[in-house]
Amino acid sequence: MKEVSKVLNYKDKEYKIVFNLNVMEEIQNEYKSLDEWGKLTDGSQGEPNIKALIYGFTAMLNEGIEIDNEENGTDIKPFTRKQVGRMITDIGLDTMANTLSETVVASTQSTEKNV
């Protein structure tokens, strides 16, 4: 596993999306396992579970904000689930689901850190 971050552009701002152990722990606490959450979000059994998708993106975006706040001494507020739902709606469900999937897969393919 490696920490992977991607940049998401939304309303003329850049947001870091991070998938790391902190995000994995949060998802496991909510969905019991990453596999169960993955099945809900990958859309392989029909449409993706929107609650699970929003939950994962909220965790990933807020982890990025926390890292930026620590590294840059900023005090950016975390996103609410409603805000993330609006973001997904504006950007597009397919685009956001693909971004989520790409970030998770890239993170779990290696032990090297890539930020």
MOPAC internal coordinates of N, CA, C and O (Angstrom, degrees):
PM7 1SCF
backbone

  N    0.0000 0     0.00 0     0.00 0    0    0    0
  C    1.4415 1     0.00 0     0.00 0    1    0    0
  C    1.5127 1   108.82 1     0.00 0    2    1    0
  O    1.2310 1   120.57 1   -39.74 1    3    2    1
  N    1.3077 1   116.52 1   140.26 1    3    2    1
  C    1.4526 1   121.41 1   172.71 1    5    3    2
  C    1.5214 1   107.86 1  -134.18 1    6    5    3
  O    1.2310 1   121.34 1   -27.36 1    7    6    5
  N    1.3186 1   115.04 1   152.64 1    7    6    5
  C    1.4556 1   119.04 1   176.24 1    9    7    6
  C    1.5196 1   107.63 1   -76.54 1   10    9    7
  O    1.2310 1   120.97 1   -56.24 1   11   10    9
  N    1.3081 1   115.74 1   123.76 1   11   10    9
  C    1.4559 1   120.91 1   179.93 1   13   11   10
  C    1.5207 1   108.10 1  -119.81 1   14   13   11
  O    1.2310 1   121.33 1   -44.46 1   15   14   13
  N    1.3067 1   115.05 1   135.54 1   15   14   13
  C    1.4545 1   118.61 1   173.73 1   17   15   14
  C    1.5224 1   109.04 1  -127.04 1   18   17   15
  O    1.2310 1   121.69 1   -33.06 1   19   18   17
  N    1.2933 1   114.37 1   146.94 1   19   18   17
  C    1.4597 1   122.18 1   174.95 1   21   19   18
  C    1.5196 1   106.90 1  -128.91 1   22   21   19
  O    1.2310 1   121.07 1   -21.55 1   23   22   21
  N    1.3015 1   115.57 1   158.45 1   23   22   21
  C    1.4556 1   120.34 1   178.23 1   25   23   22
  C    1.5179 1   109.06 1  -103.65 1   26   25   23
  O    1.2310 1   121.22 1   -49.17 1   27   26   25
  N    1.3074 1   115.27 1   130.83 1   27   26   25
  C    1.4549 1   122.43 1   178.49 1   29   27   26
  C    1.5269 1   107.40 1  -112.44 1   30   29   27
  O    1.2310 1   120.48 1   -54.91 1   31   30   29
  N    1.3127 1   116.68 1   125.09 1   31   30   29
  C    1.4648 1   121.43 1   177.13 1   33   31   30
  C    1.5217 1   108.66 1   -93.92 1   34   33   31
  O    1.2310 1   121.53 1   -53.10 1   35   34   33
  N    1.3235 1   114.67 1   126.90 1   35   34   33
  C    1.4570 1   120.13 1  -178.82 1   37   35   34
  C    1.5248 1   109.09 1  -148.62 1   38   37   35
  O    1.2310 1   120.50 1   -58.86 1   39   38   37
  N    1.3030 1   116.65 1   121.14 1   39   38   37
  C    1.4669 1   123.52 1   179.46 1   41   39   38
  C    1.5324 1   111.61 1    50.28 1   42   41   39
  O    1.2310 1   121.39 1  -127.37 1   43   42   41
  N    1.3158 1   114.94 1    52.63 1   43   42   41
  C    1.4631 1   123.24 1   176.10 1   45   43   42
  C    1.5316 1   114.11 1    62.73 1   46   45   43
  O    1.2310 1   120.10 1  -158.18 1   47   46   45
  N    1.3290 1   117.41 1    21.82 1   47   46   45
  C    1.4639 1   121.76 1   175.22 1   49   47   46
  C    1.5251 1   108.37 1  -128.97 1   50   49   47
  O    1.2310 1   121.23 1   -27.57 1   51   50   49
  N    1.3225 1   115.26 1   152.43 1   51   50   49
  C    1.4594 1   120.66 1   176.01 1   53   51   50
  C    1.5175 1   109.43 1  -104.73 1   54   53   51
  O    1.2310 1   121.09 1   -46.08 1   55   54   53
  N    1.3240 1   115.52 1   133.92 1   55   54   53
  C    1.4554 1   122.14 1   178.02 1   57   55   54
  C    1.5155 1   108.64 1  -124.64 1   58   57   55
  O    1.2310 1   120.92 1   -44.41 1   59   58   57
  N    1.3219 1   115.85 1   135.59 1   59   58   57
  C    1.4502 1   121.34 1   177.85 1   61   59   58
  C    1.5270 1   109.00 1   -85.13 1   62   61   59
  O    1.2310 1   120.87 1   -48.70 1   63   62   61
  N    1.3205 1   115.94 1   131.30 1   63   62   61
  C    1.4595 1   123.00 1   173.90 1   65   63   62
  C    1.5213 1   106.24 1  -107.56 1   66   65   63
  O    1.2310 1   120.19 1   -56.02 1   67   66   65
  N    1.3246 1   117.25 1   123.98 1   67   66   65
  C    1.4571 1   120.99 1  -175.50 1   69   67   66
  C    1.5283 1   109.70 1  -124.09 1   70   69   67
  O    1.2310 1   121.36 1   -45.57 1   71   70   69
  N    1.3260 1   115.01 1   134.43 1   71   70   69
  C    1.4606 1   120.51 1   171.49 1   73   71   70
  C    1.5177 1   106.93 1  -119.09 1   74   73   71
  O    1.2310 1   120.70 1   -65.75 1   75   74   73
  N    1.3427 1   116.26 1   114.25 1   75   74   73
  C    1.4546 1   121.90 1  -179.25 1   77   75   74
  C    1.5352 1   108.96 1  -146.63 1   78   77   75
  O    1.2310 1   120.63 1     9.94 1   79   78   77
  N    1.3187 1   116.40 1  -170.06 1   79   78   77
  C    1.4625 1   119.63 1  -177.85 1   81   79   78
  C    1.5265 1   112.93 1   -62.75 1   82   81   79
  O    1.2310 1   120.00 1   146.49 1   83   82   81
  N    1.3183 1   117.60 1   -33.51 1   83   82   81
  C    1.4639 1   119.83 1   178.18 1   85   83   82
  C    1.5219 1   111.03 1   -63.33 1   86   85   83
  O    1.2310 1   120.55 1   137.51 1   87   86   85
  N    1.3104 1   116.56 1   -42.49 1   87   86   85
  C    1.4660 1   121.36 1   178.75 1   89   87   86
  C    1.5323 1   109.34 1   -68.25 1   90   89   87
  O    1.2310 1   120.49 1   137.84 1   91   90   89
  N    1.3098 1   116.67 1   -42.16 1   91   90   89
  C    1.4633 1   120.03 1   178.71 1   93   91   90
  C    1.5271 1   110.82 1   -59.13 1   94   93   91
  O    1.2310 1   120.67 1   136.14 1   95   94   93
  N    1.3272 1   116.33 1   -43.86 1   95   94   93
  C    1.4686 1   119.95 1   179.19 1   97   95   94
  C    1.5263 1   110.98 1   -61.35 1   98   97   95
  O    1.2310 1   120.60 1   136.04 1   99   98   97
  N    1.3099 1   116.45 1   -43.96 1   99   98   97
  C    1.4582 1   120.44 1  -179.81 1  101   99   98
  C    1.5274 1   110.97 1   -61.40 1  102  101   99
  O    1.2310 1   120.79 1   135.77 1  103  102  101
  N    1.3220 1   116.09 1   -44.23 1  103  102  101
  C    1.4672 1   120.32 1   179.04 1  105  103  102
  C    1.5245 1   110.87 1   -65.06 1  106  105  103
  O    1.2310 1   119.80 1   137.18 1  107  106  105
  N    1.3320 1   118.00 1   -42.82 1  107  106  105
  C    1.4645 1   120.73 1   178.18 1  109  107  106
  C    1.5160 1   111.58 1   -61.73 1  110  109  107
  O    1.2310 1   120.31 1   140.30 1  111  110  109
  N    1.3256 1   117.00 1   -39.70 1  111  110  109
  C    1.4612 1   120.04 1   179.09 1  113  111  110
  C    1.5261 1   111.61 1   -62.26 1  114  113  111
  O    1.2310 1   120.37 1   145.90 1  115  114  113
  N    1.3107 1   116.90 1   -34.10 1  115  114  113
  C    1.4710 1   121.00 1  -178.29 1  117  115  114
  C    1.5313 1   112.77 1   -86.78 1  118  117  115
  O    1.2310 1   119.98 1   141.20 1  119  118  117
  N    1.3456 1   117.65 1   -38.80 1  119  118  117
  C    1.4693 1   121.72 1  -171.27 1  121  119  118
  C    1.5330 1   114.36 1  -116.33 1  122  121  119
  O    1.2310 1   120.07 1  -171.71 1  123  122  121
  N    1.3143 1   117.47 1     8.29 1  123  122  121
  C    1.4767 1   124.35 1   176.63 1  125  123  122
  C    1.5244 1   113.95 1    75.72 1  126  125  123
  O    1.2310 1   119.74 1   144.82 1  127  126  125
  N    1.3321 1   118.11 1   -35.18 1  127  126  125
  C    1.4655 1   119.82 1   176.63 1  129  127  126
  C    1.5234 1   109.16 1  -157.37 1  130  129  127
  O    1.2310 1   121.37 1   -23.90 1  131  130  129
  N    1.3197 1   114.98 1   156.10 1  131  130  129
  C    1.4582 1   119.63 1   175.86 1  133  131  130
  C    1.5230 1   111.05 1   -65.97 1  134  133  131
  O    1.2310 1   120.49 1   145.75 1  135  134  133
  N    1.3254 1   116.67 1   -34.25 1  135  134  133
  C    1.4691 1   120.15 1   178.32 1  137  135  134
  C    1.5221 1   111.59 1   -61.09 1  138  137  135
  O    1.2310 1   120.67 1   135.38 1  139  138  137
  N    1.3369 1   116.33 1   -44.62 1  139  138  137
  C    1.4674 1   119.80 1   179.82 1  141  139  138
  C    1.5229 1   110.48 1   -63.41 1  142  141  139
  O    1.2310 1   120.59 1   136.00 1  143  142  141
  N    1.3376 1   116.47 1   -44.00 1  143  142  141
  C    1.4603 1   120.70 1   178.28 1  145  143  142
  C    1.5270 1   110.24 1   -63.16 1  146  145  143
  O    1.2310 1   120.31 1   137.70 1  147  146  145
  N    1.3374 1   117.01 1   -42.30 1  147  146  145
  C    1.4572 1   121.59 1   179.76 1  149  147  146
  C    1.5129 1   112.80 1   -60.39 1  150  149  147
  O    1.2310 1   120.67 1   139.21 1  151  150  149
  N    1.3338 1   116.32 1   -40.79 1  151  150  149
  C    1.4657 1   120.42 1   178.13 1  153  151  150
  C    1.5289 1   111.20 1   -63.49 1  154  153  151
  O    1.2310 1   120.88 1   145.43 1  155  154  153
  N    1.3148 1   115.92 1   -34.57 1  155  154  153
  C    1.4612 1   119.81 1   179.95 1  157  155  154
  C    1.5259 1   112.49 1   -73.08 1  158  157  155
  O    1.2310 1   120.54 1   148.67 1  159  158  157
  N    1.3259 1   116.56 1   -31.33 1  159  158  157
  C    1.4653 1   119.51 1  -173.43 1  161  159  158
  C    1.5200 1   114.71 1   -97.78 1  162  161  159
  O    1.2310 1   119.64 1   163.48 1  163  162  161
  N    1.3295 1   118.28 1   -16.52 1  163  162  161
  C    1.4691 1   118.69 1  -173.05 1  165  163  162
  C    1.5285 1   114.03 1   -80.38 1  166  165  163
  O    1.2310 1   119.84 1   166.62 1  167  166  165
  N    1.3081 1   117.90 1   -13.38 1  167  166  165
  C    1.4616 1   120.33 1   177.16 1  169  167  166
  C    1.5140 1   113.87 1    75.41 1  170  169  167
  O    1.2310 1   119.45 1  -171.48 1  171  170  169
  N    1.3302 1   118.65 1     8.52 1  171  170  169
  C    1.4578 1   121.00 1  -177.97 1  173  171  170
  C    1.5254 1   112.39 1   -70.71 1  174  173  171
  O    1.2310 1   120.53 1   160.94 1  175  174  173
  N    1.3164 1   116.60 1   -19.06 1  175  174  173
  C    1.4674 1   120.52 1   179.52 1  177  175  174
  C    1.5281 1   110.45 1  -109.93 1  178  177  175
  O    1.2310 1   121.15 1  -144.50 1  179  178  177
  N    1.3297 1   115.40 1    35.50 1  179  178  177
  C    1.4569 1   120.49 1  -176.96 1  181  179  178
  C    1.5184 1   109.02 1   110.65 1  182  181  179
  O    1.2310 1   120.91 1    35.32 1  183  182  181
  N    1.3107 1   115.86 1  -144.68 1  183  182  181
  C    1.4598 1   118.37 1  -179.53 1  185  183  182
  C    1.5296 1   110.95 1   -74.92 1  186  185  183
  O    1.2310 1   120.38 1   -31.15 1  187  186  185
  N    1.3338 1   116.88 1   148.85 1  187  186  185
  C    1.4600 1   118.85 1   179.14 1  189  187  186
  C    1.5319 1   111.29 1   -67.85 1  190  189  187
  O    1.2310 1   120.57 1   -29.48 1  191  190  189
  N    1.3033 1   116.52 1   150.52 1  191  190  189
  C    1.4536 1   122.83 1   176.26 1  193  191  190
  C    1.5259 1   107.74 1   -72.45 1  194  193  191
  O    1.2310 1   120.45 1   -66.81 1  195  194  193
  N    1.3086 1   116.74 1   113.19 1  195  194  193
  C    1.4641 1   121.86 1  -173.67 1  197  195  194
  C    1.5239 1   111.46 1   -64.32 1  198  197  195
  O    1.2310 1   119.98 1   139.97 1  199  198  197
  N    1.3111 1   117.64 1   -40.03 1  199  198  197
  C    1.4684 1   120.40 1   179.50 1  201  199  198
  C    1.5269 1   110.20 1   -60.08 1  202  201  199
  O    1.2310 1   120.24 1   134.77 1  203  202  201
  N    1.3188 1   117.15 1   -45.23 1  203  202  201
  C    1.4590 1   121.57 1  -179.85 1  205  203  202
  C    1.5309 1   111.24 1   -66.30 1  206  205  203
  O    1.2310 1   120.61 1   140.87 1  207  206  205
  N    1.3109 1   116.43 1   -39.13 1  207  206  205
  C    1.4592 1   121.01 1   179.10 1  209  207  206
  C    1.5310 1   110.76 1   -64.82 1  210  209  207
  O    1.2310 1   120.47 1   131.96 1  211  210  209
  N    1.3182 1   116.70 1   -48.04 1  211  210  209
  C    1.4637 1   120.48 1   178.23 1  213  211  210
  C    1.5246 1   110.33 1   -62.48 1  214  213  211
  O    1.2310 1   120.45 1   138.83 1  215  214  213
  N    1.3191 1   116.74 1   -41.17 1  215  214  213
  C    1.4659 1   120.51 1  -179.76 1  217  215  214
  C    1.5350 1   110.67 1   -59.60 1  218  217  215
  O    1.2310 1   120.69 1   131.40 1  219  218  217
  N    1.3176 1   116.29 1   -48.60 1  219  218  217
  C    1.4568 1   120.51 1  -179.38 1  221  219  218
  C    1.5130 1   112.55 1   -62.99 1  222  221  219
  O    1.2310 1   120.55 1   135.63 1  223  222  221
  N    1.3199 1   116.55 1   -44.37 1  223  222  221
  C    1.4639 1   119.53 1   179.16 1  225  223  222
  C    1.5198 1   111.85 1   -65.72 1  226  225  223
  O    1.2310 1   120.36 1   141.59 1  227  226  225
  N    1.3171 1   116.91 1   -38.41 1  227  226  225
  C    1.4638 1   119.69 1   177.92 1  229  227  226
  C    1.5273 1   110.10 1   -61.65 1  230  229  227
  O    1.2310 1   120.51 1   135.15 1  231  230  229
  N    1.3201 1   116.63 1   -44.85 1  231  230  229
  C    1.4659 1   120.39 1   178.86 1  233  231  230
  C    1.5269 1   111.17 1   -62.19 1  234  233  231
  O    1.2310 1   120.44 1   137.27 1  235  234  233
  N    1.3366 1   116.77 1   -42.73 1  235  234  233
  C    1.4665 1   120.80 1  -178.26 1  237  235  234
  C    1.5329 1   112.19 1   -69.04 1  238  237  235
  O    1.2310 1   120.38 1   137.76 1  239  238  237
  N    1.3233 1   116.89 1   -42.24 1  239  238  237
  C    1.4647 1   120.42 1   178.37 1  241  239  238
  C    1.5274 1   111.08 1   -66.68 1  242  241  239
  O    1.2310 1   120.47 1   136.54 1  243  242  241
  N    1.3266 1   116.71 1   -43.46 1  243  242  241
  C    1.4598 1   119.39 1  -178.46 1  245  243  242
  C    1.5240 1   112.31 1   -69.07 1  246  245  243
  O    1.2310 1   119.66 1   149.23 1  247  246  245
  N    1.3185 1   118.25 1   -30.77 1  247  246  245
  C    1.4635 1   120.90 1   173.87 1  249  247  246
  C    1.5305 1   109.42 1   -65.28 1  250  249  247
  O    1.2310 1   120.49 1   138.82 1  251  250  249
  N    1.3158 1   116.67 1   -41.18 1  251  250  249
  C    1.4621 1   120.35 1   176.52 1  253  251  250
  C    1.5198 1   111.73 1   -61.53 1  254  253  251
  O    1.2310 1   120.31 1   138.69 1  255  254  253
  N    1.3228 1   117.02 1   -41.31 1  255  254  253
  C    1.4644 1   121.34 1   178.09 1  257  255  254
  C    1.5255 1   110.40 1   -64.50 1  258  257  255
  O    1.2310 1   120.24 1   135.26 1  259  258  257
  N    1.3295 1   117.16 1   -44.74 1  259  258  257
  C    1.4678 1   120.25 1   179.41 1  261  259  258
  C    1.5288 1   111.56 1   -60.53 1  262  261  259
  O    1.2310 1   120.60 1   137.96 1  263  262  261
  N    1.3193 1   116.47 1   -42.04 1  263  262  261
  C    1.4746 1   120.29 1   178.49 1  265  263  262
  C    1.5221 1   110.16 1   -64.07 1  266  265  263
  O    1.2310 1   120.50 1   133.56 1  267  266  265
  N    1.3281 1   116.65 1   -46.44 1  267  266  265
  C    1.4688 1   119.71 1   178.34 1  269  267  266
  C    1.5263 1   111.14 1   -60.41 1  270  269  267
  O    1.2310 1   120.11 1   137.07 1  271  270  269
  N    1.3251 1   117.40 1   -42.93 1  271  270  269
  C    1.4625 1   120.37 1   178.57 1  273  271  270
  C    1.5268 1   111.44 1   -60.08 1  274  273  271
  O    1.2310 1   120.30 1   136.95 1  275  274  273
  N    1.3241 1   117.04 1   -43.05 1  275  274  273
  C    1.4656 1   121.07 1   179.30 1  277  275  274
  C    1.5207 1   111.72 1   -66.80 1  278  277  275
  O    1.2310 1   120.52 1   135.01 1  279  278  277
  N    1.3200 1   116.61 1   -44.99 1  279  278  277
  C    1.4664 1   120.74 1  -175.29 1  281  279  278
  C    1.5256 1   113.31 1   -75.63 1  282  281  279
  O    1.2310 1   120.19 1   150.05 1  283  282  281
  N    1.3261 1   117.24 1   -29.95 1  283  282  281
  C    1.4612 1   120.60 1  -173.57 1  285  283  282
  C    1.5216 1   114.27 1  -112.42 1  286  285  283
  O    1.2310 1   120.23 1   179.12 1  287  286  285
  N    1.3263 1   117.17 1    -0.88 1  287  286  285
  C    1.4530 1   120.16 1  -179.57 1  289  287  286
  C    1.5202 1   113.24 1    67.83 1  290  289  287
  O    1.2310 1   120.34 1  -155.03 1  291  290  289
  N    1.3276 1   116.95 1    24.97 1  291  290  289
  C    1.4612 1   120.93 1   179.79 1  293  291  290
  C    1.5215 1   109.79 1   -92.66 1  294  293  291
  O    1.2310 1   121.06 1    -7.02 1  295  294  293
  N    1.3061 1   115.59 1   172.98 1  295  294  293
  C    1.4620 1   121.00 1   179.41 1  297  295  294
  C    1.5303 1   109.67 1  -134.32 1  298  297  295
  O    1.2310 1   121.29 1  -123.20 1  299  298  297
  N    1.3275 1   115.15 1    56.80 1  299  298  297
  C    1.4567 1   120.75 1   179.16 1  301  299  298
  C    1.5227 1   108.13 1   -76.28 1  302  301  299
  O    1.2310 1   120.70 1   -46.06 1  303  302  301
  N    1.3148 1   116.27 1   133.94 1  303  302  301
  C    1.4637 1   120.85 1  -178.92 1  305  303  302
  C    1.5215 1   110.48 1   -76.59 1  306  305  303
  O    1.2310 1   120.47 1   -34.97 1  307  306  305
  N    1.3326 1   116.71 1   145.03 1  307  306  305
  C    1.4650 1   119.40 1   177.44 1  309  307  306
  C    1.5312 1   110.78 1   -69.69 1  310  309  307
  O    1.2310 1   121.54 1   -21.42 1  311  310  309
  N    1.3208 1   114.67 1   158.58 1  311  310  309
  C    1.4581 1   121.40 1   177.08 1  313  311  310
  C    1.5238 1   110.37 1   -77.10 1  314  313  311
  O    1.2310 1   121.08 1   -32.10 1  315  314  313
  N    1.3178 1   115.53 1   147.90 1  315  314  313
  C    1.4580 1   120.36 1   168.98 1  317  315  314
  C    1.5287 1   107.60 1   -88.73 1  318  317  315
  O    1.2310 1   120.79 1   -14.73 1  319  318  317
  N    1.3031 1   116.09 1   165.27 1  319  318  317
  C    1.4685 1   119.97 1   178.19 1  321  319  318
  C    1.5274 1   110.59 1   -64.37 1  322  321  319
  O    1.2310 1   120.12 1   144.45 1  323  322  321
  N    1.3160 1   117.37 1   -35.55 1  323  322  321
  C    1.4715 1   120.63 1   178.35 1  325  323  322
  C    1.5232 1   110.62 1   -64.17 1  326  325  323
  O    1.2310 1   120.13 1   138.22 1  327  326  325
  N    1.3304 1   117.35 1   -41.78 1  327  326  325
  C    1.4607 1   120.55 1   178.61 1  329  327  326
  C    1.5250 1   110.51 1   -62.99 1  330  329  327
  O    1.2310 1   120.56 1   138.59 1  331  330  329
  N    1.3165 1   116.53 1   -41.41 1  331  330  329
  C    1.4669 1   120.32 1   179.51 1  333  331  330
  C    1.5240 1   110.05 1   -67.08 1  334  333  331
  O    1.2310 1   119.99 1   141.74 1  335  334  333
  N    1.3117 1   117.62 1   -38.26 1  335  334  333
  C    1.4639 1   120.64 1   176.11 1  337  335  334
  C    1.5212 1   111.47 1   -59.55 1  338  337  335
  O    1.2310 1   120.27 1   138.41 1  339  338  337
  N    1.3268 1   117.09 1   -41.59 1  339  338  337
  C    1.4648 1   120.70 1   177.37 1  341  339  338
  C    1.5220 1   111.05 1   -66.04 1  342  341  339
  O    1.2310 1   120.93 1   140.48 1  343  342  341
  N    1.3324 1   115.82 1   -39.52 1  343  342  341
  C    1.4642 1   120.63 1   178.97 1  345  343  342
  C    1.5253 1   110.20 1   -61.80 1  346  345  343
  O    1.2310 1   120.36 1   133.55 1  347  346  345
  N    1.3270 1   116.92 1   -46.45 1  347  346  345
  C    1.4624 1   121.30 1   179.05 1  349  347  346
  C    1.5251 1   110.12 1   -61.24 1  350  349  347
  O    1.2310 1   120.31 1   138.58 1  351  350  349
  N    1.3187 1   117.01 1   -41.42 1  351  350  349
  C    1.4578 1   121.18 1   178.66 1  353  351  350
  C    1.5203 1   110.83 1   -61.36 1  354  353  351
  O    1.2310 1   120.50 1   133.81 1  355  354  353
  N    1.3322 1   116.66 1   -46.19 1  355  354  353
  C    1.4648 1   120.97 1  -177.98 1  357  355  354
  C    1.5270 1   112.43 1   -66.28 1  358  357  355
  O    1.2310 1   120.45 1   136.63 1  359  358  357
  N    1.3162 1   116.75 1   -43.37 1  359  358  357
  C    1.4671 1   120.77 1  -176.89 1  361  359  358
  C    1.5247 1   110.87 1   -77.45 1  362  361  359
  O    1.2310 1   120.50 1   144.05 1  363  362  361
  N    1.3030 1   116.64 1   -35.95 1  363  362  361
  C    1.4647 1   121.53 1  -179.08 1  365  363  362
  C    1.5178 1   110.84 1   118.40 1  366  365  363
  O    1.2310 1   120.91 1   -47.75 1  367  366  365
  N    1.2993 1   115.86 1   132.25 1  367  366  365
  C    1.4562 1   122.41 1  -176.94 1  369  367  366
  C    1.5237 1   111.88 1   -60.40 1  370  369  367
  O    1.2310 1   119.94 1   133.53 1  371  370  369
  N    1.3228 1   117.72 1   -46.47 1  371  370  369
  C    1.4632 1   120.32 1  -178.72 1  373  371  370
  C    1.5266 1   111.80 1   -63.03 1  374  373  371
  O    1.2310 1   120.56 1   135.76 1  375  374  373
  N    1.3245 1   116.53 1   -44.24 1  375  374  373
  C    1.4607 1   120.92 1   180.00 1  377  375  374
  C    1.5253 1   110.49 1   -62.18 1  378  377  375
  O    1.2310 1   120.48 1   134.49 1  379  378  377
  N    1.3195 1   116.69 1   -45.51 1  379  378  377
  C    1.4646 1   120.30 1  -178.62 1  381  379  378
  C    1.5268 1   111.14 1   -68.49 1  382  381  379
  O    1.2310 1   119.80 1   140.34 1  383  382  381
  N    1.3184 1   117.98 1   -39.66 1  383  382  381
  C    1.4655 1   120.38 1   178.76 1  385  383  382
  C    1.5261 1   110.37 1   -63.62 1  386  385  383
  O    1.2310 1   120.38 1   139.81 1  387  386  385
  N    1.3355 1   116.89 1   -40.19 1  387  386  385
  C    1.4708 1   120.22 1   177.47 1  389  387  386
  C    1.5264 1   111.41 1   -65.67 1  390  389  387
  O    1.2310 1   120.05 1   139.26 1  391  390  389
  N    1.3232 1   117.52 1   -40.74 1  391  390  389
  C    1.4598 1   121.21 1   178.12 1  393  391  390
  C    1.5185 1   110.69 1   -61.83 1  394  393  391
  O    1.2310 1   120.60 1   136.05 1  395  394  393
  N    1.3182 1   116.46 1   -43.95 1  395  394  393
  C    1.4538 1   121.40 1   178.31 1  397  395  394
  C    1.5225 1   110.43 1   -61.00 1  398  397  395
  O    1.2310 1   120.47 1   131.18 1  399  398  397
  N    1.3109 1   116.71 1   -48.82 1  399  398  397
  C    1.4604 1   121.58 1  -179.12 1  401  399  398
  C    1.5283 1   111.75 1   -61.15 1  402  401  399
  O    1.2310 1   120.18 1   134.35 1  403  402  401
  N    1.3281 1   117.27 1   -45.65 1  403  402  401
  C    1.4629 1   121.32 1   179.75 1  405  403  402
  C    1.5306 1   111.39 1   -61.05 1  406  405  403
  O    1.2310 1   120.36 1   139.12 1  407  406  405
  N    1.3244 1   116.92 1   -40.88 1  407  406  405
  C    1.4601 1   121.07 1  -179.00 1  409  407  406
  C    1.5214 1   111.07 1   -66.78 1  410  409  407
  O    1.2310 1   120.49 1   135.36 1  411  410  409
  N    1.3144 1   116.66 1   -44.64 1  411  410  409
  C    1.4671 1   120.64 1   179.88 1  413  411  410
  C    1.5220 1   110.69 1   -64.85 1  414  413  411
  O    1.2310 1   119.92 1   134.45 1  415  414  413
  N    1.3172 1   117.76 1   -45.55 1  415  414  413
  C    1.4703 1   121.16 1  -179.12 1  417  415  414
  C    1.5192 1   110.43 1   -63.13 1  418  417  415
  O    1.2310 1   119.84 1   135.15 1  419  418  417
  N    1.3161 1   117.91 1   -44.85 1  419  418  417
  C    1.4774 1   121.35 1   179.87 1  421  419  418
  C    1.5091 1   110.47 1   -61.90 1  422  421  419
  O    1.2310 1   120.06 1   144.70 1  423  422  421
  N    1.3014 1   117.49 1   -35.30 1  423  422  421
  C    1.4635 1   121.55 1  -178.51 1  425  423  422
  C    1.5225 1   111.98 1   -69.96 1  426  425  423
  O    1.2310 1   120.39 1   144.49 1  427  426  425
  N    1.2929 1   116.86 1   -35.51 1  427  426  425
  C    1.4642 1   119.91 1  -173.69 1  429  427  426
  C    1.5294 1   113.06 1   -91.39 1  430  429  427
  O    1.2310 1   119.43 1  -177.87 1  431  430  429
  N    1.3235 1   118.69 1     2.13 1  431  430  429
  C    1.4644 1   121.01 1  -177.48 1  433  431  430
  C    1.5140 1   115.19 1   -89.16 1  434  433  431
  O    1.2310 1   119.32 1   166.82 1  435  434  433
  N    1.3252 1   118.91 1   -13.18 1  435  434  433
  C    1.4588 1   119.56 1  -174.45 1  437  435  434
  C    1.5115 1   110.91 1  -150.96 1  438  437  435
  O    1.2310 1   120.93 1   -13.66 1  439  438  437
  N    1.3129 1   115.83 1   166.34 1  439  438  437
  C    1.4492 1   121.54 1   175.61 1  441  439  438
  C    1.5196 1   112.28 1   -99.82 1  442  441  439
  O    1.2310 1   119.99 1   177.99 1  443  442  441
  N    1.3292 1   117.62 1    -2.01 1  443  442  441
  C    1.4511 1   121.07 1   179.40 1  445  443  442
  C    1.5088 1   110.75 1   -82.91 1  446  445  443
  O    1.2310 1   120.98 1   -33.93 1  447  446  445
  N    1.3515 1   115.74 1   146.07 1  447  446  445
  C    1.4567 1   120.44 1   177.13 1  449  447  446
  C    1.5170 1   108.77 1   -84.62 1  450  449  447
  O    1.2310 1   121.14 1   -47.63 1  451  450  449
  N    1.3246 1   115.42 1   132.37 1  451  450  449
  C    1.4613 1   120.96 1  -179.91 1  453  451  450
  C    1.5111 1   108.71 1  -135.83 1  454  453  451
  O    1.2310 1   120.22 1   -79.47 1  455  454  453
  N    1.3126 1   117.19 1   100.53 1  455  454  453
  C    1.4618 1   120.31 1  -179.05 1  457  455  454
  C    1.4946 1   109.10 1  -120.99 1  458  457  455
  O    1.2310 1   120.10 1   180.00 1  459  458  457

